[in-house]
Amino acid sequence: MPYAQEAQRTWGDTLGLGTAKRGGDATMRSPGGRRGVAVLRLHGHDVADYVWEPDLPLSASPRPYLHPVRTLAGVTVTDAAPDSHPHQFGISVAAPDLDGRNFWGGRTFVAGHGPAWLDNHGTQRHQRWLRRTTTELHHTLEWADPRQATLLREHRSISCRWVNETAWSLSIRTRLTNATDRPLPWRSPAALGRAGAGFGGIFWRGPAFTGPARVLSPAGADVGRVHGRSADWVAVSGADREGRAWTTLFTPADEATARDRWFVRARDYLGVCSSPAWDEPLLLAPGETLDRHVVAVVIDGAVSSGEAAELADGARSAA
């Protein structure tokens, strides 16, 4: 199929689930019978779906993602394929420019030109399950370029933990190893000249929300105080269309991730990303591994700064 036709594929089809193609994985279904989906559960609550083998158009840079992610009361705190950014999916690991390949989806930012549609979209492919339970998911993946050459090999670990009657934590750890014989540069649009667009890494696309969203960090209650800066935690609060309040809190779980800067968006949409390459390229040598670990705490209701700090401390300690 020509690339232009692929890019225009109907986005109502993007959340369909493809069939597994590797070994014993072909029969692995969620309890609801959906192939290619693993369900995380805590105390009888379905808290998140992990779509590990999605059916997505190439223009979306196909990759596994978590959606929906829910509070214990059932409020959804993620979005997938929204009209404004149809290449964004729940919580995923994504890179806007890896050695000139787009593992983020949508247009690629070109220095001196701006966003452009290019035939450079990569794909993340599930390889093998290492552990799969209702609270822990560990698997290996390959990041392949448009010619199906493997650039990165990944070991991804996802787990969930009960915190209290109104909160639970979601741990996402990615270990990305350069599988080529050359250095691989990871760049954000900010590194290519787009001011403030330092995204790329473990990214959360928040849900549609009513009224103003509230962003908290140790520096205060304002996006500008944390966007483009390192911080021990970032919390975003909002309400769904039924008026049910929720908060999603993010905290780095290791020293390397703690040095990364946060990309935070709360104007036209909600998004949070821990960025390993904010405004300078990150160069991954052959055989070198990039290890990043973020914990999200999913909460019913709003929280104060003090409550957020306490929850973040507890999440880091338990990770």
Sine and cosine of phi, psi and omega as CSV:
sin_phi,cos_phi,sin_psi,cos_psi,sin_omega,cos_omega
0.00,0.00,0.76,-0.65,0.04,-1.00
-0.84,0.54,0.52,-0.85,-0.09,-1.00
-0.87,0.49,-0.65,0.76,-0.03,-1.00
-0.87,0.50,-0.63,0.78,0.03,-1.00
-0.93,0.36,-0.61,0.79,0.01,-1.00
-0.89,0.46,-0.67,0.74,-0.02,-1.00
-0.91,0.42,-0.43,0.90,-0.04,-1.00
-1.00,-0.10,0.13,0.99,-0.01,-1.00
-0.83,0.56,0.61,-0.79,-0.08,-1.00
-0.86,0.50,0.79,-0.61,-0.06,-1.00
-0.97,0.26,-0.22,0.98,0.13,-0.99
-0.91,0.41,-0.30,0.96,0.01,-1.00
-1.00,0.01,-0.16,0.99,-0.20,-0.98
-0.93,0.36,-0.38,0.93,-0.04,-1.00
-0.99,-0.11,0.17,0.99,0.12,-0.99
-0.93,0.37,0.45,-0.89,-0.09,-1.00
-0.96,-0.29,0.79,-0.61,0.03,-1.00
-0.98,0.18,0.16,-0.99,0.02,-1.00
-1.00,-0.03,0.51,-0.86,0.04,-1.00
-0.95,0.33,0.49,-0.87,-0.10,-0.99
-0.79,-0.61,0.05,1.00,-0.13,-0.99
-0.84,-0.55,0.89,-0.46,0.18,-0.98
0.75,0.66,-0.70,-0.72,-0.05,-1.00
-0.93,0.37,-0.20,0.98,-0.01,-1.00
-0.92,0.39,-0.34,0.94,-0.13,-0.99
-0.89,0.46,-0.39,0.92,-0.02,-1.00
-0.98,-0.22,0.06,1.00,-0.07,-1.00
-0.99,0.13,0.95,-0.32,0.00,-1.00
-0.87,-0.49,0.38,-0.92,0.17,-0.99
-0.95,0.32,0.33,-0.94,0.01,-1.00
-0.82,0.57,-0.44,0.90,0.03,-1.00
-0.99,0.17,0.02,1.00,0.05,-1.00
1.00,-0.03,0.09,1.00,-0.03,-1.00
-1.00,0.09,0.86,-0.52,0.00,-1.00
-0.97,0.23,0.64,-0.77,0.04,-1.00
0.99,0.12,0.24,0.97,0.00,-1.00
-0.77,-0.64,0.73,-0.68,0.12,-0.99
-0.92,-0.39,0.70,-0.71,-0.05,-1.00
-0.96,-0.27,0.79,-0.61,0.10,-1.00
-1.00,-0.03,0.70,-0.71,-0.06,-1.00
-0.72,-0.69,0.57,-0.82,0.08,-1.00
-0.64,-0.77,0.83,-0.55,0.08,-1.00
0.76,0.65,0.68,0.73,0.04,-1.00
0.99,0.12,0.03,1.00,0.01,-1.00
-0.97,-0.23,0.76,-0.65,0.20,-0.98
-0.98,0.18,0.95,-0.30,-0.13,-0.99
-0.99,-0.15,-0.36,0.93,0.01,-1.00
-0.29,-0.96,0.56,-0.83,0.17,-0.99
-0.96,-0.27,0.74,-0.67,0.09,-1.00
-0.95,-0.32,0.94,-0.33,0.00,-1.00
-1.00,0.06,1.00,-0.09,-0.15,-0.99
-1.00,-0.01,-0.23,0.97,0.10,-0.99
-0.64,-0.77,0.98,0.19,-0.09,-1.00
-0.99,0.16,0.33,-0.94,0.12,-0.99
-0.96,-0.30,0.99,-0.12,-0.09,-1.00
-0.78,-0.63,0.48,-0.88,0.08,-1.00
-0.92,0.39,0.46,-0.89,-0.03,-1.00
-0.85,0.53,-0.53,0.85,-0.03,-1.00
-0.92,0.40,-0.22,0.98,0.05,-1.00
-1.00,-0.05,0.03,1.00,-0.11,-0.99
0.79,0.62,0.96,0.29,-0.13,-0.99
-0.78,0.62,0.72,-0.69,-0.05,-1.00
-0.33,-0.95,0.42,-0.91,0.10,-1.00
-0.91,0.41,0.44,-0.90,0.01,-1.00
-0.39,-0.92,0.35,-0.94,0.07,-1.00
-0.99,-0.17,0.90,-0.44,0.08,-1.00
-0.10,-1.00,0.70,-0.71,-0.08,1.00
-0.98,0.21,0.54,-0.84,0.21,-0.98
-0.97,-0.23,0.73,-0.68,-0.15,-0.99
-0.79,-0.61,0.45,-0.89,0.19,-0.98
-0.96,0.28,0.15,-0.99,0.02,-1.00
-0.90,0.43,-0.42,0.91,0.06,-1.00
-1.00,0.07,-0.01,1.00,0.07,-1.00
1.00,-0.08,0.19,0.98,0.03,-1.00
-0.99,0.15,0.79,-0.61,-0.01,-1.00
-0.98,0.18,0.77,-0.64,-0.06,-1.00
-0.89,-0.46,0.32,0.95,0.08,-1.00
-0.73,-0.69,0.22,-0.98,0.13,-0.99
-0.71,-0.70,0.33,-0.94,0.03,-1.00
-0.58,-0.81,0.73,-0.68,0.00,-1.00
0.78,0.62,0.74,0.67,0.05,-1.00
-0.92,0.39,0.39,-0.92,-0.05,-1.00
-0.84,0.54,-0.59,0.80,-0.07,-1.00
-0.95,0.32,-0.56,0.83,-0.02,-1.00
-0.61,-0.79,0.97,0.24,-0.13,-0.99
-0.93,0.36,-0.03,1.00,0.05,-1.00
-0.99,-0.16,0.10,1.00,0.01,-1.00
-0.98,-0.19,0.70,-0.71,-0.12,-0.99
-0.67,-0.74,0.96,-0.27,0.16,-0.99
0.71,0.70,-0.86,-0.51,0.13,-0.99
-0.91,-0.41,0.84,-0.54,-0.01,-1.00
-0.58,-0.81,0.16,-0.99,0.12,-0.99
-0.96,-0.29,0.85,-0.52,-0.14,-0.99
-0.55,-0.84,0.53,-0.85,0.00,-1.00
-0.77,-0.64,0.86,-0.52,-0.03,-1.00
-0.94,0.35,-0.46,0.89,-0.01,-1.00
-0.46,-0.89,0.97,-0.25,0.08,-1.00
-0.90,-0.44,0.98,-0.22,-0.03,-1.00
0.82,0.57,0.60,0.80,0.02,-1.00
1.00,0.09,0.00,1.00,0.04,-1.00
-0.98,-0.22,0.56,-0.83,-0.09,-1.00
-0.98,-0.17,0.94,-0.33,0.09,-1.00
-0.94,-0.34,0.42,0.91,0.00,-1.00
-0.94,-0.35,-0.59,0.81,-0.05,-1.00
0.98,-0.17,0.34,-0.94,0.00,-1.00
0.97,0.26,-0.45,-0.89,-0.05,-1.00
-0.98,0.19,0.39,-0.92,0.05,-1.00
-0.97,-0.24,0.71,-0.71,0.05,-1.00
-0.98,0.18,0.84,-0.54,-0.01,-1.00
-0.95,-0.32,0.83,-0.56,-0.02,-1.00
-0.83,0.56,0.75,-0.67,0.02,-1.00
0.99,0.17,-0.06,1.00,-0.02,-1.00
-0.81,-0.59,-0.74,0.67,-0.07,-1.00
0.92,-0.38,-0.22,-0.98,-0.02,-1.00
-0.91,0.41,0.67,-0.74,-0.02,-1.00
-0.52,-0.86,0.55,-0.84,0.11,-0.99
-0.98,0.20,0.85,-0.53,0.02,-1.00
-0.79,-0.61,0.41,-0.91,0.07,-1.00
-1.00,0.07,0.88,0.47,-0.13,-0.99
-0.72,-0.69,0.35,0.94,-0.10,-1.00
-0.99,0.17,0.76,-0.65,0.04,-1.00
-0.99,-0.11,0.07,-1.00,-0.05,-1.00
-0.69,-0.72,0.68,-0.74,0.15,-0.99
-0.99,-0.14,0.83,-0.56,-0.10,-0.99
-0.88,-0.47,0.82,-0.58,0.11,-0.99
-0.87,0.49,0.66,-0.75,0.03,-1.00
-0.91,-0.41,-0.79,0.61,-0.14,-0.99
-0.36,-0.93,0.68,-0.73,0.13,-0.99
-0.99,0.17,0.73,-0.69,0.11,-0.99
-0.98,-0.20,-0.54,0.84,0.07,-1.00
-0.37,-0.93,0.69,-0.72,0.02,-1.00
-0.57,-0.82,0.95,-0.32,0.09,-1.00
-0.74,-0.68,-0.07,-1.00,0.01,-1.00
-0.98,0.22,-0.13,0.99,0.03,-1.00
-0.82,-0.57,-0.15,0.99,-0.02,-1.00
-0.65,-0.76,0.71,-0.71,0.07,-1.00
-0.72,-0.69,0.86,-0.52,0.06,-1.00
-0.76,-0.65,0.83,-0.56,0.06,-1.00
-0.51,-0.86,0.23,-0.97,0.05,-1.00
-0.96,-0.29,0.51,-0.86,-0.01,-1.00
-0.66,-0.75,0.29,-0.96,0.17,-0.98
-0.82,-0.57,0.64,-0.77,0.09,-1.00
-0.98,-0.19,0.92,-0.39,-0.09,-1.00
-0.94,-0.35,0.61,-0.79,0.03,-1.00
-0.99,0.16,0.02,-1.00,-0.05,-1.00
-0.86,0.51,-0.36,0.93,0.04,-1.00
-1.00,-0.07,0.16,0.99,0.05,-1.00
0.95,0.30,0.29,0.96,0.12,-0.99
-0.99,0.17,0.70,-0.71,-0.03,-1.00
-0.98,0.19,0.84,-0.55,0.05,-1.00
-0.99,-0.13,-0.69,0.72,-0.03,-1.00
-0.79,-0.62,0.55,-0.83,0.24,-0.97
-0.92,-0.39,0.71,-0.70,-0.12,-0.99
-0.82,-0.57,0.61,-0.79,0.23,-0.97
-0.91,-0.41,0.91,-0.41,-0.05,-1.00
-0.92,-0.39,0.72,-0.69,0.01,-1.00
-0.82,-0.57,0.78,-0.63,0.02,-1.00
-0.77,-0.64,0.73,-0.68,0.03,-1.00
-0.52,-0.85,0.37,-0.93,0.03,-1.00
-0.79,-0.61,0.44,-0.90,-0.07,-1.00
-0.55,-0.83,0.68,-0.73,0.08,-1.00
-0.94,0.35,0.73,-0.68,0.06,-1.00
-0.96,-0.28,-0.83,0.55,0.08,-1.00
-0.34,-0.94,-0.23,-0.97,-0.09,-1.00
-0.92,0.39,-0.27,0.96,-0.03,-1.00
-0.83,-0.56,0.11,0.99,-0.08,-1.00
-0.52,-0.86,0.52,-0.86,0.14,-0.99
-0.59,-0.80,0.32,-0.95,-0.05,-1.00
-0.89,-0.46,0.55,-0.84,-0.01,-1.00
-0.83,-0.56,0.89,-0.46,-0.01,-1.00
-0.98,-0.17,0.77,-0.64,0.06,-1.00
-0.80,-0.60,0.89,-0.45,0.04,-1.00
-0.83,-0.55,0.74,-0.67,0.04,-1.00
-0.82,-0.58,0.72,-0.70,0.09,-1.00
-0.84,-0.54,0.94,-0.33,-0.12,-0.99
-0.94,-0.33,0.85,-0.53,-0.05,-1.00
-0.91,-0.42,0.75,-0.66,0.05,-1.00
-0.91,0.42,0.90,-0.44,-0.05,-1.00
-0.99,-0.11,0.11,0.99,-0.03,-1.00
-0.97,-0.23,0.01,-1.00,0.03,-1.00
-0.98,-0.22,0.34,0.94,-0.02,-1.00
-0.66,-0.75,0.37,-0.93,0.09,-1.00
-0.91,0.42,0.61,-0.79,0.03,-1.00
-0.91,-0.42,0.90,-0.43,0.07,-1.00
-0.99,0.10,0.73,-0.68,0.10,-0.99
-0.96,-0.29,0.85,-0.52,-0.05,-1.00
-0.80,-0.60,0.60,-0.80,0.20,-0.98
-1.00,-0.08,0.28,-0.96,0.13,-0.99
-0.84,0.54,-0.52,0.85,0.03,-1.00
-0.89,0.46,-0.60,0.80,0.02,-1.00
-0.93,0.36,-0.29,0.96,0.01,-1.00
-0.97,-0.24,0.11,0.99,0.12,-0.99
0.91,-0.41,-0.02,1.00,0.01,-1.00
-1.00,-0.05,0.98,-0.22,-0.13,-0.99
-0.85,0.53,0.74,-0.68,0.08,-1.00
0.99,0.14,-0.15,0.99,-0.08,-1.00
-1.00,-0.10,0.87,0.50,-0.06,-1.00
-1.00,0.02,0.57,0.82,-0.10,-0.99
-0.99,0.11,0.26,-0.97,-0.03,-1.00
0.75,-0.66,0.74,-0.67,-0.06,-1.00
0.78,-0.63,-0.60,-0.80,0.07,-1.00
-0.99,0.13,0.92,-0.38,-0.18,-0.98
-0.86,-0.51,0.70,-0.72,0.07,-1.00
-0.93,-0.37,0.83,-0.56,0.17,-0.99
-0.99,-0.16,0.91,-0.42,-0.04,-1.00
-0.97,0.25,0.20,-0.98,-0.06,-1.00
-0.98,0.18,0.22,-0.98,0.19,-0.98
-0.87,0.49,0.59,-0.80,-0.10,-0.99
-0.66,-0.75,0.40,-0.92,0.05,-1.00
-0.94,-0.34,0.65,-0.76,-0.01,-1.00
0.97,0.26,-0.01,-1.00,-0.03,-1.00
-0.96,0.29,0.62,-0.79,0.13,-0.99
-1.00,0.05,0.47,-0.89,-0.03,-1.00
-0.90,-0.43,0.80,-0.60,0.01,-1.00
-0.92,-0.38,0.80,-0.60,0.04,-1.00
-0.87,-0.49,0.51,-0.86,0.15,-0.99
-0.42,-0.91,0.14,-0.99,0.05,-1.00
-0.86,0.51,-0.34,0.94,-0.02,-1.00
-1.00,0.07,-0.16,0.99,0.02,-1.00
0.72,-0.70,-0.13,-0.99,-0.08,-1.00
-0.98,-0.21,0.95,0.32,-0.01,-1.00
-0.28,-0.96,0.67,-0.74,0.01,-1.00
-0.86,0.50,-0.68,0.73,-0.07,-1.00
-0.88,0.48,-0.37,0.93,0.00,-1.00
-0.98,0.21,-0.28,0.96,-0.06,-1.00
-0.83,-0.56,-0.42,0.91,0.00,-1.00
-0.88,0.47,0.82,-0.58,-0.02,-1.00
0.98,0.17,0.22,0.98,-0.02,-1.00
-0.78,-0.63,0.36,-0.93,0.14,-0.99
-0.99,0.13,0.52,-0.85,0.02,-1.00
-0.33,-0.94,0.48,-0.88,-0.01,-1.00
-0.92,0.39,-0.41,0.91,0.02,-1.00
-0.26,-0.97,0.38,-0.92,0.12,-0.99
-0.69,-0.72,0.73,-0.69,0.02,-1.00
-0.81,-0.59,0.68,-0.73,0.05,-1.00
-0.85,-0.53,0.78,-0.62,0.02,-1.00
-0.87,-0.50,0.57,-0.82,0.04,-1.00
-0.36,-0.93,-0.23,-0.97,0.04,-1.00
-0.63,-0.78,0.56,-0.83,0.04,-1.00
-0.99,0.12,-0.09,-1.00,-0.08,-1.00
-0.92,0.39,-0.31,0.95,0.04,-1.00
-1.00,-0.05,0.08,1.00,0.03,-1.00
0.99,0.11,0.19,0.98,-0.01,-1.00
-0.99,0.11,0.85,-0.53,-0.07,-1.00
-0.98,0.19,0.52,-0.86,0.03,-1.00
-0.53,-0.85,0.34,-0.94,0.12,-0.99
-0.64,-0.77,0.67,-0.74,0.17,-0.99
-0.86,-0.51,0.83,-0.55,-0.08,-1.00
-0.91,-0.41,0.64,-0.77,-0.02,-1.00
-0.82,-0.57,0.67,-0.75,0.01,-1.00
-0.58,-0.82,0.65,-0.76,0.07,-1.00
-0.95,0.30,0.64,-0.77,-0.10,-1.00
-0.96,-0.28,0.07,1.00,0.09,-1.00
-0.51,-0.86,0.16,-0.99,-0.11,-0.99
-0.92,0.40,-0.63,0.78,-0.01,-1.00
-0.89,0.45,-0.72,0.70,0.01,-1.00
-0.91,0.41,-0.56,0.83,-0.01,-1.00
-0.90,0.43,-0.39,0.92,0.04,-1.00
-0.99,0.14,-0.28,0.96,0.00,-1.00
-0.94,0.34,0.40,-0.92,0.02,-1.00
-1.00,-0.10,0.39,-0.92,-0.02,-1.00
-0.99,-0.12,0.71,-0.70,0.26,-0.97
-0.99,-0.13,0.83,-0.56,-0.06,-1.00
-0.73,-0.68,0.79,-0.61,0.02,-1.00
-0.80,-0.60,0.76,-0.66,0.00,-1.00
-0.53,-0.85,0.44,0.90,-0.01,-1.00
-0.98,-0.19,-0.98,0.19,-0.01,-1.00
-1.00,0.07,-0.37,0.93,0.12,-0.99
-0.45,-0.89,0.21,-0.98,0.01,-1.00
-0.98,-0.21,0.80,-0.60,0.04,-1.00
-0.43,-0.90,0.63,-0.77,0.06,-1.00
-0.68,-0.73,0.70,-0.72,-0.01,-1.00
-0.58,-0.82,0.72,-0.69,0.15,-0.99
-1.00,-0.01,0.93,-0.38,-0.20,-0.98
-0.98,-0.22,0.88,-0.48,0.04,-1.00
-0.98,0.17,-0.19,0.98,-0.03,-1.00
-0.66,-0.75,0.96,0.27,-0.14,-0.99
-0.91,0.41,-0.92,0.38,-0.04,-1.00
-0.79,-0.61,0.19,0.98,0.10,-0.99
-0.70,-0.71,0.59,-0.81,0.01,-1.00
-0.88,0.47,0.58,-0.81,0.16,-0.99
-0.98,-0.20,0.86,-0.51,-0.07,-1.00
-0.98,-0.19,0.88,-0.48,-0.03,-1.00
-0.98,-0.21,0.91,-0.41,-0.04,-1.00
-0.96,0.30,0.34,-0.94,0.05,-1.00
-0.82,0.57,0.79,-0.61,-0.01,-1.00
0.99,0.15,-0.13,0.99,-0.02,-1.00
-0.98,0.21,0.53,-0.85,-0.04,-1.00
-0.90,-0.44,0.73,-0.68,0.14,-0.99
-0.99,-0.16,0.87,-0.50,-0.08,-1.00
-0.89,-0.46,0.87,-0.49,0.01,-1.00
-0.71,-0.70,0.56,-0.83,-0.12,-0.99
-0.57,-0.82,0.88,-0.47,0.03,-1.00
-0.84,-0.55,0.64,-0.77,0.11,-0.99
-0.90,-0.44,0.76,-0.65,0.09,-1.00
-0.95,-0.30,0.69,-0.72,0.10,-0.99
-0.95,-0.32,0.84,-0.54,-0.09,-1.00
-0.97,-0.24,0.86,-0.52,-0.26,-0.96
-0.78,-0.63,0.67,-0.74,0.20,-0.98
-0.99,0.15,0.80,-0.60,0.02,-1.00
1.00,-0.02,0.07,-1.00,0.05,-1.00
-1.00,-0.01,0.33,-0.95,0.02,-1.00
-0.75,-0.66,0.41,-0.91,0.11,-0.99
-1.00,0.09,0.17,-0.99,0.04,-1.00
-0.88,0.48,-0.65,0.76,0.02,-1.00
-0.90,0.43,-0.67,0.74,0.03,-1.00
-0.91,0.41,-0.63,0.77,0.02,-1.00
-0.89,0.45,-0.70,0.72,0.01,-1.00
-0.89,0.46,-0.65,0.76,0.01,-1.00
-0.91,0.40,-0.67,0.74,0.03,-1.00
-0.91,0.42,-0.63,0.77,0.01,-1.00
-0.91,0.41,-0.67,0.74,0.03,-1.00
-0.87,0.49,-0.69,0.72,0.00,-1.00
-0.91,0.41,-0.63,0.78,0.00,-1.00
-0.92,0.40,-0.67,0.74,0.02,-1.00
-0.91,0.41,-0.65,0.76,-0.02,-1.00
-0.90,0.43,-0.57,0.82,-0.06,-1.00
-1.00,0.07,-0.26,0.97,-0.09,-1.00
-0.94,0.33,0.00,0.00,0.00,0.00
